[in-house]
Amino acid sequence: MVVRPALPGLDGPASLTAALREAQYIADEGLATAAFLALALGKPLLLEGAPGVGKTEAAKALASVLGRDLVRLQCYEGIDAQAALYEWNFPRQMLAIRQAGEDYVNLYADDFLIARPMLMALETPRDRVLLIDEIDRADHEFEAFLLEFLSDFTISIPERGTVRAAEPPVVVLTSNRTRELHEALRRRCVYHWIDYPDPALEAQIVMMRASSVAQATAQAVVRAVGRLRAEPLAKPPGVAETVEWAEAATLLNGQGAPWPAAFARAIGVALKDQEDLAWVAPRLDAVLKDTAA
């Protein structure tokens, strides 16, 4: 097994936890351990969990810790290899031909190549972190293509030859688990499931991300969000919505809205679906009990 060289300043999960906190991301021991092992072993990190638990933010924080640019490949139904790898700038090629007249033009020079996220990660693996976001939204054909890419970190450009990474790039994959991923893909990764944080940790996150929010408000909004997540909602609030709801309610309270009315008036920050709002409306008093921050 090829092991990645020692990571400066990151000698274990504990140091990575501290570095992530400096990057405004609170990671538990399990996530920090999985991320450290992925980095040290040169393997992709696969993060699964419900929408809004912080999977994408974990990748952003990891890139910040490593001092690298984050290159994001957002997956969707029908995504193909061209969207992930590269394409040729056809209009620019045609313009070059017209301008050159009878002179020779290399239509496959770098000037005409548009690199997409996966090629960018291969070309400069020490400068970038590749985020393959919501891989579960892609189809099985793209997942099979991804398996080949993750096996040896090479791609073939027919007009140019093979591009091989000088070292394994840092790759983070996320999945909301809307479908099961192929077992072969899982075997290539270090895996970690991210759940909603416990109330104490979520309150810490609110305080870290929203400096204007008082501790009592952070604790109150976490209690309310916990009750919302227990309801049969289509889109339960994630951690980002918890932070934004606390900020919005604090803003309204500063303008004169009392607690818990400030939370009630800002409910559209926490819930982003009309049917969810309609379901919660008659239950809102119960959701907001004990939130007089």
N, C-alpha and C positions, 0 to 999 in steps of 0.2 A: 504494500500500500504506500502510495506517495503521500508523505506528510508535509504540510505547508511549513515553511520556515517559521521560527519563533516570531510571535506578534509583539512588537515593541510596546511595553507597558501593560500588556495583557497576559499575565502568567497563570490565569485560572478564572473560574466563574466569578469569584468574589471581586476581582479587579474589574472584570467586565461589567458586573452589576453596578459598581461605583461609577464607571465611565458612562454607562447608559443613564444613570441618574443625573450626571453632569449635563447630558444631552437632553434633559427634561423627559426621560422615560424611566418609569419604575418597573423593573423586571423582577419577578420572583426567582427563586433558586432554580426551578426547573427550566425556565426559559433561558436564563443566563448560562446554565450548563449546556443546554442543547446548542445555543448559539456559539459558545466557546468551542465545543467539539467540532461543529461544522467548520469553523474557521481553521482550527488546528489540523483537521484531517483533510481539508480541501474538498469537503462534500457540500452539496446544496442543503439548505435548511428549509424544511417544509413546515409551515405553520398553518394549522387548521383551527377553526373556531367559528362561532356565530358572527354575523356582520356586526362591526362596531366594537369588537373587544380589543382592538389595538394591533392587529397583525401588520397592516401596512405601516403604521407608526413605528413598529419595532424595526422594520427594515430601514426606515428613514433615520432612526436613531443610530442603528448600527453603522450606516454609511457615515454619519456625522462623527461617530467615535473613531472610525478608521481614517477620517479625513479624505473621503472619496465622494465623487459625485454619484447620486442615485440615478440609474437609468431604469425607467419603468416601462414594462410591456404589459399593457392592460388587455387581458384576454376577453374574448367575446365569441358568441356563436358564429362560426364560419371563418374565424381567423385562420390564415394560412402562413406557410413558411416565408413567403415574400414580405408580408407585413412585419414579421419578426426579425428577418435577416437583413435584406437589402433590396434595392431596386435601382434600375438605371434611369437617369434623368433623360428621358427620351426627347422632350422639347429642346433641351440644351445640346443634345447630340445633333439634332437636325440643324440647329442654328450654327453649330461648329462646322458642319459639312458645307452649308451654304457659304459661310465666310471663308472657308479654306479654298474653295474653287477646285483646282486640280491637285492641290497639295494633299499629302497623306495626313489623315487624322486618326489618331488612336481613340476609337470610340469607347474603349474600356479602361481609360486612364482614371486616376483617382478623382479628377475633376467632375466626372460624370456619375460617380458611384454615390448613392445615397444610403448611408449605413443606418440600419435600424437597430433597436436595442441589443439584440443578441450578437450581432457582428461587432458593435461598439464594445461590448464586454470582452469579446475575444481579442480584439486588437490592442486594447489597453487594460488588461485585467488588474493592474495595480492602481489604476486611477478611478475605477468605477465599481459600484455594487449593482448587480442586475436583479431587479425585482420583477418576477413573473407573477402578476397579480390576478387573483381569482382564476386559477387554472381550471377549476371545475366548470367554468362557463364555456371553455373551449370544447370542441368535439374530440372523439377518440382518435381521429386521424392526426390532429395536431399534437395530441398527447403522445402518439407513437413517434412522431417526428422529434418531439422534445426528448424522448428516451434516448434517441441516437445522439443528440446534441450533448446530453449530460453524461454520456458514456465516456467520451474522449475529448470533448470540448474542441471539436473541429467542424468546419463546414466546407463544402465544396462550391466554388463559384465557377461554373463552366468556362467563362471567358477569362478567368484569372488563375484558377488552380485552387489548391487547398489552403485554407486559413486555419492555423492551429494556435491555440493560446500558449504563451510562454510558460504559464502556470495556471492551475485551476482558478478561474475567476470566482469571486464571492457571489453566490446566487441564493436568493431567498424566493421561495414559492409560497403563495398563500392560497387557501381554499376555504370557502364558506360551507363546504360539504353539501352542496345542492345535488351532487352525484358522487358516487364512489370513484376514487382514482384507481388506476391500474396498479396492481401489486408490484409490478416491475419498477414503476416510477417511485413508489414508496421505498423500495429497497435501495435505491440510489441516494436517498436523502437521510439526514438526521431529522427526526420527527419530533414535533411538540404540539400539544393541544393547548390553546389559550382559551381559558374560560373567562366569564365575567369576574372581575376582581371582587374579593370580599369587601364588605362595607368599609372597614377601616382603611384598606388599601385604596379603595376608590375615593374616599374622602381626601387621602393624601394626594392623589392625582389631581383632584379638583383644586386643592390649595396650591399645588405646584404650577398648574396651567393657568389659573385665574387668580392673580395676585390681589384683585379687588374684592374677592369673596372672603367673608369672615368664616372662621372655623365652624361656628354654629350653623351657618347657612350651608356649608359644604356637607355637614352631617345630615342636615334636614333634607337636602336634595337627594342624597344617596338613599335615605330611607324611602322617599317617594318613588325614586326610580326602581328600587327593589320591588315595591308593590306593583308598579306598572309592568315590570318584567314577568310578574306572576299572572298577569292577565293574558287571555288568548289573543294577543295582538299580531297583526300581520308584520309589523315592523317595530319591534320593541326597541326602546332607546339604547344606544350604545354608550360607550364611555365618553365619546366626543359630545353626544347630546347631554350627558350629565353635566359636563363642564359648561356647555353653552347655556343650559337651563339655569344653572347657578348664577352665571354672569348676567343673564337677562333679568332674572328675578331681583338680583341685587341692584341693577340699574333702575328697575321700576320702583323698588322700595326707596331708593334715593330720591325719586321724584314724588314720593308721597304715598305710594300704594302700601298698605299694611300687609304683614304676614298673616295668614298664608295666601291672601288675595294676590300678592305679587307672583307667586308660583302659578296660580290658576290663570292669570292673565297671560303668562308667558308659556302656556302649555304647548303652543304651536312650535316652540323651539325644541321640545322634547319628542313630540309625536308628529310625524310627517305624512300621515295617511288619514284621509277623511273618515273612513270606516272605523279606524282606531279611535279617532277623536270622538266620534258618535258613540262608540261603545263605552269609552271612559267617562263621558260627560255626566251621566247619572251617578257615577261611582267616585267622582273627583273629590268629594268631601272626605271619603274614607281613605283615598290615596294620599291626601294632604294632611291627614291628622298628625299631630305632633310635629308640624313643620313651622311653628311660630318661632322662626330662627332667632 
